[in-house]
């Protein structure tokens, strides 16, 4: 990949170090994590010990985070990158942005040490892109605090999480008919009585530990409200911009991995004594993907730079997420096609990349919604 305009020798050294850490801490275990459906608990502490769970969400420090997100994508395991991305950036970003000092001490700091795993519980059966249909509710509890009832779907890190950053309705919908008026973010401990978790077998992202999470009369103390009660709209919008930035950077790295695999294959796979690369149609397909990746990766790095300066806007984050994840689908399809029947084997790398790429165009906002936003 070409370098970002802001990438200094220090950043290049950091990229090399991160790639080596992931090569040693992730790649030897990733196939087993795919099979068992989640990352080993010890791995979180290993990543934390190497400083990979505590890089900044804002300012100049985020440029290192942007490199880390790309390199996570470049491992080629979208389930792993989704789990780490949700924990280290997406779920914990709400704590970083809106948490009280006590909340940060109790949840954010242990998360950065790999001691508590974070998950983000927002989506429901009827409330994905349309959060106005949110049904998970919190009502006042006798003696103080709240009681939460509802069901969340597609929660990454679900079975292993220590806590959930959860979107719930905290005011009557009739009194607050607009989409997220009367809705709050809550920190819910995973070991609370009434929390039930069931794995959901997904097409891809198999090591992301995707679960259905049910809250049945779950008691939540009042001090677990994250940010402004009944005013989650502004938090969600800001959080989604950051989430889409992270998702876009992860996808940029994923495309880089896919293109490396594809190039290796078309240079060495021979048909009638001629490498696939010897055919113009193959070369042109590869050239098109490479050119598009150059454009999208530089756009992603520009978006990261804007965020580091506090200037990231919703449009830029949305465009990046849309174009990067859709390029990942296209690249994975070409990779599978040129691998032929071998690529269709369930255990092949090409098949895994193909399965994984599809989920990227849905998580953090489906492509159709993003086009509407743009």
Buried (B, 14 or more C-beta within 10 A) or exposed (E): BEEBEBBEEEBEEBBEBBBEBBEEBBEEBBBEBBEEBBBBEEBBBBBBEBBBBBBEBBEEEBBBBBBBBBBBBBBBBBBBBBBBBBBBBBBBBBBBBBBEEEBBEBBBEBBBBBEBBBBBBBBBEEBBEEBEEBBBBBEEBEEEBBBBBBBBBBBBBBBBBBBBBBBBBBBEBEEBEEBBBBBBBBBBBBEBEBBEBEEEEBEBBBBBBBBBBBBEEBBBEEEBBBBEBBBBBEBBEBBBBBBBBBBBBBBBBBBBBBBEBBBEBBEEBEEEEEBBBBBEEBEEBBEEBBEBBEEBBBBBBBBBBBBBEEEBEBEBBBBBBBBBBBBBBBBBBBBBBBBEEEBEEEEBBBBBBBBBBBBBBBBBBBBEBBEEBE
